[in-house]
Amino acid sequence: MPTLSIHGDVHIPDNLIHALGLKPGAELAFERQGDAIVMRPMATNKKSKVEDGPKILAYNGPTVSLEEMDDAIAKGAEKSL
């Protein structure tokens, strides 16, 4: 069973490290919930590229060109007048 060291360190059990995919240097957030402490891995801020946009937003639809977007905007603007 993990114990608290004099320096405030706690060893996280290997099965939890592997289950959460934690790597050395991973940032962790701790939160008090009543008399319990909840630990969560912090989201990693991976650098993304413009072409990753649809993946980042979880968009699964068809690819649309800038011209098609401009046409749709123009049609929407006409309808709103």
ABEGO torsion letter per residue (X at the ends): XBBBBAAGBBBBBAAAAAAAGBBBGBBBBBBBBEABBBBBBBBBBBBBBAAAAAAAAGBABBBBBAAAAAAAAAAAAAAAX
